Amino acid sequence: MHREKQIYLAKIAAVLSVLPVLIYAYSFGAPRRSTGAPGDDTCFTAGCHQAPGSTLIRDSSAIQLDPGRPDMTYVPGGGKVRWTVTISDPQAVVFGFQLTARLESDTRNGQAGDFEPADSSTQVLCDDGSLKTATQPCRPGVTVQFVGHSVRRTSGTFSFDWTPPATNVGNVLVWIAANAANGNGMTSGDRIHLAGPFVLRPAAIGPRPTIAQGGAVNAWSSRPTISSGAWMSIYGQNLAPTTRTWRASEIVSGVLPTQLDGVSVKINNRDAFVYYISPTQINVQAPDDDTTGMVPVVVATPNGTSDPVMVEKRRIAPALFTWAGFVPDGQRYVGALFPDSDFSGRPWVGRPGLLAPLNIPTRPARPGEFVLLFATGCGDTNPAQPAGRVVSGAPRLTNPVAVRIGGVPAEVFENTGFLIFAGECQFNVRIPDVPDGDQRVELQIGGVETQQEVYITVQR
């Protein structure tokens, strides 16, 4: 009898020793399927927060969801968006939560989109209870994910990232369970809030994008030839639902964005880097790729994917920057600067009045002066500079450079050019002794010449 009593007391001690661990563990995230969604439990259960004094509040107005779009829609195939959950309860000291997003067509097991933590305060659990990480996704066949707190917060606000489904899957339903706790370290006296489903509708679906025949060209020469790292323009219809350039916040860790508002471009099945989108034009930097010859260009939007259009890809495809698209007759003149040109009144290079539509003063270049020319598709640099990265320093071009102005060889500073921005190189060139007037500019990189009929105005 004494031995049985000892075993009984030992069992009680073992159970009691585990309880604080279990209670403390929920500070670092609830067990999976605690959201109150169909097929899920809630945190208001025995062993969690169903102790005396705890309260379950269904359809609670204390939980707010901001899914990154004010119209409560998602863009099928769109890029990652930041979601924020806010819990408001004046009686609480600390907060936690768990959220799930399901297909309306399968509210129990139909995962909608993909979750990722935005910081160390959140985590993602797979339906088998494992922790989803950047290097360890959920196992194949384990689809449902649960995003929740990894540490309790006093603010009641948690943010995380969601990538919407690649296609229109209909409505997405979101359930959220929140713990507004009193911070006593026990399961008693807490308030469990449930809310949902929040409904996210697919954004309006329109016609598929169409690239015009011959509509994939070098952005600065309008020729149908590109190279790795060169800037490229794509023309067509329904190419994007919005019109804008990238935002500074979309350049992350020095890497340029590969999609804007769900619009992306692939060149030879590699992601290009997207600078500008509009319904009729997209500007991108071509990705690195050793392939040369004819390669396909494809635009993808929330409304679908275009048919491919072919473009010629070369090792080098240099093109001088001109004022094309900015001023009348701008395609005829290089977009050149003097070393001291600025926006405060110091003139830029050009015949008088060339840039009047831009309110920028201009004057012709004089023989003996240095001017700055700019080009894209310039080829390799030393050190190497990958496409789609913010440029550090000014790497030199590795291929030989030659410039002629008015048919006369022009001195090039240090006999080379320099990469100054992603896909953009600069040449410091001295104007040779040529007659006054418009003089043709010829730039060769590695023996490959830029576009023809480009001029600079010279006057003594």
C-alpha positions in Angstrom: 0.0 0.0 0.0 2.9 2.4 0.8 4.5 1.7 -2.5 1.2 2.3 -4.4 0.9 5.7 -2.5 4.4 6.6 -3.6 3.7 5.8 -7.2 0.5 7.8 -7.1 2.2 10.8 -5.6 5.0 10.5 -8.2 2.4 10.6 -11.0 0.7 13.7 -9.4 4.1 15.4 -9.2 4.9 14.6 -12.8 1.6 16.0 -14.0 2.0 19.1 -11.9 5.5 19.7 -13.1 4.3 19.6 -16.7 1.3 22.0 -16.3 3.5 25.2 -15.9 5.3 24.2 -19.1 2.1 23.7 -21.0 0.7 27.0 -19.8 4.0 28.8 -20.6 4.2 27.1 -24.0 1.0 28.8 -25.2 2.8 32.2 -24.7 4.8 31.1 -27.7 1.9 30.2 -29.9 -1.4 28.2 -29.8 -1.6 24.6 -31.0 -2.6 24.3 -34.7 -6.3 24.5 -35.5 -7.2 26.8 -32.7 -8.9 29.4 -34.9 -12.6 28.5 -34.6 -12.9 27.8 -38.3 -14.8 24.8 -39.6 -13.0 21.7 -38.3 -10.9 23.7 -35.9 -11.0 24.0 -32.1 -10.6 27.2 -30.1 -8.3 28.3 -27.3 -11.3 28.1 -25.0 -10.9 24.5 -24.2 -9.8 22.5 -21.1 -6.1 22.8 -20.6 -5.9 26.0 -22.5 -8.0 29.0 -21.4 -11.2 27.4 -20.0 -10.3 28.0 -16.4 -12.5 29.9 -14.0 -13.0 33.5 -15.0 -12.1 33.0 -18.7 -14.6 34.1 -21.3 -15.3 33.1 -24.9 -16.6 36.0 -27.1 -17.8 34.9 -30.5 -18.3 37.3 -33.5 -16.1 39.7 -31.6 -15.6 43.3 -32.8 -12.4 43.4 -30.9 -10.5 41.8 -33.8 -9.7 43.8 -36.9 -8.0 42.5 -40.1 -6.2 44.7 -42.6 -5.4 42.4 -45.6 -3.3 45.1 -47.4 -6.1 46.2 -49.8 -8.8 48.6 -48.6 -11.5 46.9 -50.8 -11.0 43.5 -49.1 -9.9 41.9 -52.4 -6.9 39.8 -53.4 -5.1 39.9 -56.7 -4.8 36.3 -58.1 -1.1 35.7 -59.0 -0.2 39.0 -57.3 2.8 39.5 -55.1 3.2 39.2 -51.4 1.1 41.6 -49.3 1.4 42.6 -45.7 -1.6 41.6 -43.4 -2.1 43.1 -40.0 -4.3 41.8 -37.2 -5.3 44.2 -34.4 -6.8 43.1 -31.1 -8.4 45.7 -28.9 -9.5 44.8 -25.3 -9.0 47.3 -22.5 -9.0 44.5 -19.9 -6.1 42.7 -21.4 -2.4 43.0 -20.6 -0.9 40.8 -23.3 -2.2 39.4 -26.6 -1.8 36.5 -28.9 -3.7 35.2 -31.9 -4.0 32.5 -34.6 -5.4 32.9 -38.1 -6.3 30.7 -41.0 -7.3 31.5 -44.7 -9.4 28.9 -46.4 -11.0 28.4 -49.8 -14.8 29.0 -49.7 -15.1 25.8 -51.7 -13.3 23.8 -48.9 -13.5 25.6 -45.6 -12.0 22.7 -43.6 -8.9 21.8 -45.5 -8.6 24.2 -48.5 -5.6 26.4 -47.8 -5.8 29.8 -49.6 -2.4 31.3 -50.4 0.8 31.1 -48.4 1.8 32.7 -45.2 5.3 33.9 -44.0 6.3 35.7 -40.8 7.2 39.3 -41.3 9.2 39.5 -38.0 10.1 37.4 -35.0 6.7 38.0 -33.3 4.8 35.6 -35.6 5.2 32.1 -36.9 3.5 29.7 -39.3 2.4 26.2 -38.3 1.7 23.4 -40.7 -1.4 21.2 -40.2 0.9 18.4 -38.9 2.1 20.7 -36.1 5.5 21.3 -37.6 6.9 24.8 -37.9 7.1 26.3 -41.4 10.3 28.1 -42.2 12.1 29.5 -45.2 14.1 26.4 -45.6 11.5 23.9 -44.3 8.1 24.3 -46.0 5.1 22.2 -45.0 5.4 18.6 -46.1 3.7 17.6 -49.4 0.1 16.9 -48.8 0.0 19.0 -45.6 -1.7 22.1 -47.0 -3.4 24.0 -44.3 -1.3 26.7 -42.5 -1.9 28.6 -39.3 -0.2 32.0 -38.7 0.0 33.1 -35.1 2.0 34.8 -32.4 5.4 33.4 -31.4 5.7 35.8 -28.5 3.0 37.6 -26.6 2.7 41.3 -27.3 1.4 44.2 -25.2 0.4 46.2 -28.3 -2.2 43.7 -29.7 -1.0 44.3 -33.2 0.7 41.6 -35.3 1.8 41.7 -39.0 2.8 39.0 -41.4 2.9 38.3 -45.1 0.5 36.5 -47.4 1.0 35.5 -51.0 -2.4 35.1 -52.7 -3.3 32.0 -54.9 -1.8 32.0 -58.4 -5.2 31.9 -60.0 -8.8 33.0 -59.2 -10.0 30.5 -56.6 -13.1 32.4 -55.7 -13.7 33.9 -52.3 -11.1 33.4 -49.5 -12.5 33.1 -46.0 -10.4 34.2 -43.0 -11.0 33.1 -39.3 -9.1 34.6 -36.4 -9.0 33.6 -32.7 -7.3 36.1 -30.3 -6.3 35.7 -26.7 -6.6 38.9 -24.6 -4.9 37.7 -21.5 -4.5 39.2 -18.1 -0.8 38.2 -17.9 -1.0 36.1 -14.7 0.8 33.2 -16.3 -2.2 30.9 -15.8 -5.2 29.9 -17.9 -7.7 31.8 -15.7 -9.2 35.2 -16.3 -8.5 35.4 -20.0 -10.8 36.6 -22.8 -10.9 34.5 -26.0 -12.2 36.5 -29.0 -13.3 34.8 -32.2 -14.0 36.6 -35.5 -14.8 35.5 -39.0 -15.1 34.7 -41.6 -13.7 37.8 -43.2 -14.3 37.5 -46.9 -11.7 38.4 -49.5 -13.1 38.5 -53.0 -10.9 38.1 -56.1 -10.1 41.4 -57.8 -12.0 42.1 -61.0 -10.8 39.9 -63.8 -10.2 41.5 -67.2 -8.8 40.5 -70.5 -5.4 38.7 -70.8 -2.3 40.7 -71.6 -1.3 40.9 -75.2 2.2 41.9 -76.4 2.2 43.7 -79.8 4.0 41.9 -82.6 7.5 43.3 -82.5 6.6 45.0 -79.2 9.6 43.7 -77.2 12.5 46.1 -77.8 15.6 47.7 -76.3 14.2 50.6 -74.2 16.8 53.1 -75.5 17.2 52.2 -79.1 13.7 50.7 -79.9 15.6 47.9 -81.7 14.4 44.3 -81.2 17.8 43.3 -79.6 18.6 43.0 -75.9 21.3 41.6 -73.7 21.6 40.6 -70.1 21.1 43.6 -67.8 19.8 45.8 -70.6 16.7 47.9 -70.2 13.8 46.7 -72.3 10.4 48.1 -73.2 7.3 45.9 -73.9 4.3 47.4 -75.7 0.9 45.9 -76.0 -2.6 45.9 -74.5 -3.9 45.0 -71.0 -0.3 44.7 -69.8 -1.1 46.0 -66.2 -4.1 47.0 -64.1 -2.3 50.1 -62.8 0.3 52.7 -63.9 3.3 53.4 -61.7 7.0 52.9 -61.2 8.6 50.8 -58.4 8.7 52.3 -54.9 11.8 52.5 -52.8 10.3 50.2 -50.3 10.0 47.5 -53.0 13.8 47.4 -53.4 14.7 44.9 -50.6 18.2 44.2 -49.5 19.5 45.8 -52.7 17.4 43.5 -54.9 15.1 45.1 -57.5 11.4 43.9 -57.6 10.3 41.2 -60.1 6.7 42.2 -59.9 4.5 45.3 -59.4 0.8 44.9 -58.5 0.8 41.3 -59.7 2.5 42.1 -63.0 5.7 40.2 -63.9 7.8 39.5 -67.0 9.8 36.4 -67.9 12.6 36.6 -70.6 13.7 33.1 -71.6 11.7 31.8 -68.6 13.7 34.0 -66.2 12.3 36.7 -64.0 13.0 40.2 -65.3 13.2 43.2 -62.9 10.2 45.5 -63.2 10.6 49.3 -63.1 7.4 50.6 -64.7 4.0 49.2 -65.5 1.0 50.6 -67.4 -1.8 49.1 -69.5 0.2 49.7 -72.8 3.9 49.7 -71.7 6.2 47.9 -69.3 9.9 48.7 -68.7 12.1 46.0 -67.2 15.7 45.1 -66.8 16.6 41.8 -68.5 17.9 39.1 -66.2 21.3 37.5 -66.4 21.3 34.6 -68.9 24.1 33.3 -71.1 21.7 32.3 -73.8 22.0 34.2 -77.1 19.7 34.1 -80.1 15.9 34.4 -80.2 14.3 34.1 -76.8 10.6 34.4 -75.6 9.2 37.3 -73.7 6.0 36.7 -71.6 4.0 39.1 -69.5 1.9 37.7 -66.6 -0.9 39.8 -64.8 -3.7 38.9 -62.4 -5.8 38.4 -65.5 -3.6 35.7 -67.1 -0.4 35.3 -69.2 0.4 36.6 -72.6 1.4 34.6 -75.6 5.2 34.8 -76.0 6.8 37.3 -78.3 10.4 36.6 -79.5 13.3 39.0 -79.2 16.9 38.7 -80.2 19.3 38.4 -77.3 23.0 39.2 -77.8 26.0 39.2 -75.6 26.2 43.0 -76.0 23.3 45.2 -77.2 24.4 48.8 -76.5 21.9 51.7 -76.9 22.5 55.4 -76.1 20.0 57.2 -74.0 18.2 59.9 -76.0 15.4 62.3 -75.2 12.8 60.1 -77.1 9.4 60.3 -75.4 10.4 63.4 -73.4 10.5 66.2 -75.9 9.6 66.7 -79.6 12.3 65.4 -81.9 14.0 64.0 -78.8 14.9 60.7 -80.4 17.4 62.6 -82.6 19.5 63.8 -79.7 21.5 62.0 -77.1 20.6 62.7 -73.5 23.9 64.2 -72.5 25.0 66.3 -69.5 27.9 68.5 -68.6 29.8 67.4 -65.5 28.2 70.3 -63.6 24.7 70.0 -65.0 22.0 70.1 -62.3 18.4 71.0 -61.7 19.1 74.4 -60.2 19.8 76.3 -63.4 23.1 74.9 -64.7 22.4 73.9 -68.4 22.3 70.5 -69.9 23.7 69.6 -73.3 21.5 70.5 -76.3 20.5 73.0 -78.9 18.9 76.1 -77.3 15.4 75.3 -76.2 15.7 71.6 -76.7 14.4 70.7 -73.2 12.0 73.7 -72.8 9.0 71.4 -72.3 10.9 70.0 -69.3 11.9 73.5 -68.0 15.5 72.6 -68.3 18.0 75.1 -69.9 20.3 73.7 -72.5 23.3 74.9 -74.5 25.5 73.2 -77.2 28.7 71.5 -76.3 32.0 73.2 -77.2 35.1 71.4 -78.7 37.4 70.4 -75.9 34.6 70.1 -73.3 33.8 66.8 -71.5 30.2 65.6 -71.7 28.5 62.6 -70.1 26.8 60.0 -72.3 24.7 57.2 -71.0 23.9 53.8 -72.5 22.3 50.4 -71.6 23.2 46.9 -72.7 26.9 47.5 -72.1 28.0 44.0 -71.3 30.3 42.7 -68.6 32.0 44.7 -65.8 34.9 44.3 -63.4 33.9 43.5 -60.7 30.9 41.6 -62.1 27.6 43.3 -61.4 24.5 40.9 -61.4 21.3 42.2 -63.1 18.6 43.2 -60.7 20.9 44.5 -58.0 21.6 48.0 -56.7 25.1 49.0 -58.1 27.8 49.5 -55.5 30.7 51.8 -56.7 31.2 52.2 -60.4 32.4 49.0 -62.0 34.4 49.4 -65.2 33.3 47.9 -68.5 35.5 45.0 -69.6 34.9 45.4 -73.3 36.8 48.0 -75.3 35.0 51.4 -75.9 35.3 53.7 -78.9 33.4 57.0 -79.6 33.3 59.1 -82.7 31.6 62.5 -82.9 31.1 63.9 -86.4 33.2 61.1 -87.7 36.2 62.2 -85.5 37.5 59.9 -82.8 36.7 61.3 -79.3 38.7 60.9 -76.1 37.0 58.7 -73.6 38.0 59.1 -69.9 40.2 56.2 -68.9 39.3 54.6 -72.2 36.3 52.9 -70.7 32.8 53.3 -69.3 31.4 52.8 -65.8 28.2 51.1 -64.6 26.5 53.7 -62.4 23.0 52.2 -62.0 21.3 48.9 -62.7 21.6 48.5 -66.4 22.9 52.0 -67.1 26.6 52.9 -67.9 28.2 56.3 -68.3 31.0 57.5 -70.6 32.9 60.7 -70.0 33.7 61.9 -73.6 35.7 65.0 -74.8 34.1 66.8 -77.8 36.7 66.7 -80.6 37.4 69.6 -83.0 34.4 69.4 -85.3 32.3 72.0 -87.1 29.4 73.7 -85.4 26.0 72.1 -85.8 24.4 68.7 -85.1 27.1 66.0 -85.2 26.5 62.3 -85.3 27.5 60.3 -82.2 28.8 56.7 -82.7 29.5 54.6 -79.7 30.9 51.1 -79.9 31.3 48.6 -77.1 33.2 45.4 -77.9 32.9 46.3 -81.6 29.1 46.5 -81.4 27.6 49.9 -82.3 24.7 51.7 -80.8 21.7 52.9 -82.8 22.2 55.1 -85.9 21.2 58.7 -86.5 21.8 60.0 -83.0 23.3 63.5 -82.7 24.8 66.1 -80.3 24.8 69.8 -81.0 28.2 71.5 -81.1 28.9 75.2 -81.2 32.0 77.2 -80.4 
